[in-house]
Amino acid sequence: MNEKARKLIEEYSEYAQKFGFSLNPDKGVVEQLVKGLLYNEKKYGKKYCPCRRTHTDEEVCPCAYHKMEIEKQGHCHCFLFVRKE
């Protein structure tokens, strides 16, 4: 994993803590998602959620839906963020 990916994971971890949830404890899932986010940033210019397909501003990670999804489902759509246990 490169430095840019490590830094992004650290930023998302701090973000999650700030809002009372966590990153997925499965580091493999987190690394794959971050890889997808960085790919989308390189290709499209923004870190679009890799599991959504329309690439709207609402889908830039963390997307506009993640807090509601965590509250209702215990995780966001792509499983990057999860409810704290």
Order of alpha helices (4+ residues) and beta strands (2+ residues): alpha-beta-alpha-alpha-beta
